[in-house]
Structures are given as C-alpha cells and as structure tokens.
Amino acid sequence: MSNRFLSRCLLIAAACLAALPAFAAKPNVVILATGGTIAGAGAAATNSATYQAAKVPVDKLIAGVPELANVAQVRGEQVFQIASESFTNEHLVTLGKRVAALARQGDVDGIVITHGTDTLEETAYFLNLVVHTAKPIVVVGSMRPGTAMSADGTLNLFNAVSVAASQDARGKGVLVTMNDELNSGRDVAKTINIKTEAFKSPWGPLGMVVEGKNYWFRLPAKRHTTNSEFDIEQIDALAPVEIAYGYGNVSDTAYRALADKGAKAIIHSGTGNGSVAARVVPALRELRANGVQIIRSSHVNGGGFVLRNAEQPDDQYDWVVAHDLNPQKARILAAVAMTKTQDSKELQRIFWEY
Ligand code: DAS
C-alpha cells in the first residue's frame, strides 16, 4: 500500500472524526403540550392581546421552530388543549403521571411542558413537588400568540428545549424559561398580565438562558423532585383545598361556604402579612375546631413572607402560615401535603421545607 494512499485514508478518517460532534446523537426531549397562548392564534399580526388560546397543535409548534433540531431530538405529545385558567386538580395529576412516566424512560433526557401562563406557576410548583427525577423539566408559555408581531413563544420554546437538553439543568428542580430567564418553578409567579416580561421570582431568577447557553447565578433552597417526600406515583387525587380572599369589609361568608362545600383546608389570601379581619377570626377558629386547616398566606405579591405568630396567634389558634408562598402556590402545597397528613404541625413543617 503506497504512502500516498495511506495518508489519504488518514485524512478522510480525520475529517470524519472532526464531523462526528455535529452528528453525535442529540439529547431526546419530549414536549408535552397543554394549550395556552403559546398555542394561541389571533386574527391579525397586531392582535398581541386579543386572540384565542389553545388552538395550535404541538406538531405545528415544533414545526414553527426548526432550530429545535440543532439542540435536541424533539417529539411532541398533545396532553390537553385548554386555556390554563381551566386547569383542574385532575389535569395536574394526569400531567404529573405522564411527566413521571417519561422521566423514567432511558430514551428521554428532558421534558418541556407548553402551558398557558395563567396557572403556569401552579403546575410548575406541583411538578416540582411530586416528580422524582433529576432530569430537566421545563415549563414554558408565552404572553403573545404566534400570529402576533414580536411574538415571544418561539424563542421561549427554543430556550425551554435547549435547557431541557442541557446537562447543567439537571437536579435544579422544575424550571420556567420565559423572557430569557431561568426561574425556579417553586418561586416564579405571573406578576404582570400583559407584558412579555410577566414572570418574576420574589427572590430573583436562578439565571438566564442566552443563545442556547445557561448562565446560573443561584440554586433552589427548598426541597424538590428527588428530595421530595411526595410522589405522584402514590397520588391519585389531590386534597380539596380552596382560597378565600381577604380585603376591607370582608365577612366570613366565603370561608364558611367553602368549608360547607367540603374544603379540608382554606388558604386565607390575606392583606399585609396574612392579616385576618377581627370579625372573621371567630369563624376561622370554629372551622379549625371542626377539622378544617386554616393557612395564612398574603396577596401582597412581589416578595416577603407571612411570619408565624405575628399578625395572629397561630400557635394558640393551631393555624399554619404559608411562609413566602402566594395563595395559589400555598393551595398546591396544601393539596399535595394533605394527601399524606392532616396534622397541622406536620403541615407547618412542610410549608417551611417546600
Ligand atoms: N388564558 C391564558 C392561559 O391559557 C392564555 C395565556 O396567557 O397562556 O393561561
């Protein structure tokens, strides 16, 4: 064999090896679509706020972002096609079981859930509590439909898939990628209802995702996913937990009505530091005596936390405080926790830890 022939073979082999990374198997990411604005459609490009949610099927969402193929092998499943304000506990359990089943599969490296923005924070927190996997789970939505000018859904989806395909997103709990930010599914909430910069975490984002690269600046402090005592495999139904809103002139009517309808816990969405109007306290104490858990949260959004035994003598009343969780997240945690315990001291421990 001539030296010339040998050297040509070596050159070809080197060229193949150099090309290898481009053809190396990309991570497998599954997109579970549930509806929302990210699947929305408006009549005109100027309709950034007037549109119908939950119209575009998952395959069209994927086809709308061909660049997804540069970061992952992507396939989609249409789990629901609804606006997320219509989510129920049953939707959460169904979705949670599907996510957990996929996470157990060796050929799935990451999971993205496309979701309406109205209750996205609730679903993200729920999955953070009950899905036992270190694989990246990323919940994503959009504030404008794909038919609008400057729609945010395509880049949000690209970022979500890129994060779900990345090794450094493992073990960080459920994540939410909106508006280039990496937020914890536990902390993040929708704080503005008509801007693309809608989602904020009171303690700040975990980082940013820019051009397919993750920049981390902090890590979740509370228990989640593989470190959670709650497991979707052992949950078939969430406990009935409701929310009553506190405000000036409030009466105890809503609290009593919710208990009459079977609520096992009532989240008090209080003013200030979870304050309770003096005229409402007797009703809450009566409901507690009848076995209903009373959990004080606050509808003051943007940060802070409800202090135990400050606005109310929680020890004396045997009430629970929701720590820094907003009322809708407090409902999720109580609904999950009360599938395992009815004890108020155990509930308080759980609210400190999750
Ligand atoms: N109705 C809203 C929802 O489905 C639309 C959205 O913002 O995604 O949550």
Residues whose N, C-alpha, C, O or C-beta is under 5 A from the ligand:
A	BS01	DAS	G36 T37 I38 A53 I82 A83 S84 E85 H115 G116 T117 D118 T119 G141 S142
